[in-house]
């Protein structure tokens, strides 16, 4: 369904082309393009509340997700890999501590 006119029912493969046409026709309506999906249109007043806290880089740093940066020069890549190993070891040690605490609680 078209965000500019709810009477427009469009198939997904044609949505991009349709949105370009409707954006010109309905220039008075204020919509912004979603940063995650180009076929989503968000009304301008709702945009500040649209995924304001999600930062993919921060999410990867704070969770046990293995990152890889192949575009860096070799020395920087080596340094990055070393930092990633240390970061992942911290997560593994936290998991071991939590598992040992849980097993102690079971025996008590």
C-alpha positions in Angstrom: 0.0 0.0 0.0 1.3 3.4 -0.9 2.0 5.7 2.1 1.0 8.8 0.0 -2.4 7.4 -1.0 -4.0 4.4 0.7 -6.1 3.7 -2.4 -2.9 2.8 -4.3 -2.3 -1.0 -3.9 1.1 -1.8 -5.4 2.9 -5.0 -5.8 6.2 -5.1 -3.9 8.5 -5.3 -7.0 6.9 -2.1 -8.4 6.9 -0.2 -5.1 10.1 1.7 -5.7 9.0 3.1 -9.1 5.5 4.0 -7.7 7.0 5.8 -4.7 9.0 8.0 -7.0 5.9 9.0 -9.0 3.7 9.5 -5.9 6.4 11.6 -4.2 6.2 14.1 -7.1 2.4 14.1 -7.1 2.0 14.5 -3.4 4.9 16.9 -2.8 2.9 18.7 -0.1 3.0 15.5 2.2 6.2 15.4 4.3 7.7 11.9 4.4 11.3 10.8 5.0 12.9 7.7 3.7 13.6 5.0 6.3 17.3 4.5 6.8 16.8 0.7 6.9 14.4 0.1 4.0 14.1 2.4 1.0 10.4 1.5 0.4 9.4 2.6 3.9 8.2 6.2 4.2 7.9 7.8 7.7 5.9 11.0 8.4 8.4 13.7 9.4 6.8 14.2 12.9 7.4 10.5 13.7 11.0 10.4 12.4 12.7 11.3 15.7 11.1 8.3 17.4 11.9 5.9 14.6 14.7 3.6 15.9 16.6 6.4 17.7 18.6 4.1 20.0 19.9 1.4 17.6 23.5 1.7 16.7 24.8 -1.4 14.9 28.5 -0.8 15.8 27.7 -0.3 19.5 25.5 -3.4 19.4 28.3 -5.5 18.0 30.8 -4.2 20.5 28.6 -4.9 23.5 27.6 -8.4 22.5 29.7 -11.5 21.6 29.6 -10.9 17.9 32.8 -11.6 16.0 33.7 -8.7 13.8 36.1 -8.7 10.8 37.6 -5.7 9.0 39.3 -6.8 5.9 39.6 -3.3 4.4 42.3 -2.1 6.9 46.0 -2.1 6.2 47.8 -5.3 7.4 49.2 -3.7 10.6 45.9 -2.2 11.6 44.1 -5.5 10.8 46.5 -7.4 13.0 45.9 -4.9 15.9 42.1 -5.1 15.4 42.2 -8.9 15.5 44.2 -8.9 18.7 41.6 -6.4 20.3 38.8 -8.7 19.1 40.3 -11.7 20.7 40.7 -9.9 24.0 37.1 -8.6 23.7 35.7 -12.1 23.0 37.8 -13.6 25.9 36.1 -11.2 28.2 32.7 -12.4 27.1 33.8 -16.0 27.5 35.1 -15.4 31.0 31.8 -13.7 31.9 29.9 -16.7 30.6 32.0 -19.1 32.7 31.5 -17.0 35.8 27.8 -17.0 35.3 27.7 -20.7 34.7 29.7 -21.4 37.8 27.4 -19.2 39.9 24.4 -21.0 38.6 25.9 -24.4 39.4 26.7 -23.2 42.9 23.2 -22.0 43.4 21.8 -25.4 42.3 23.9 -27.2 44.9 22.9 -24.9 47.7 
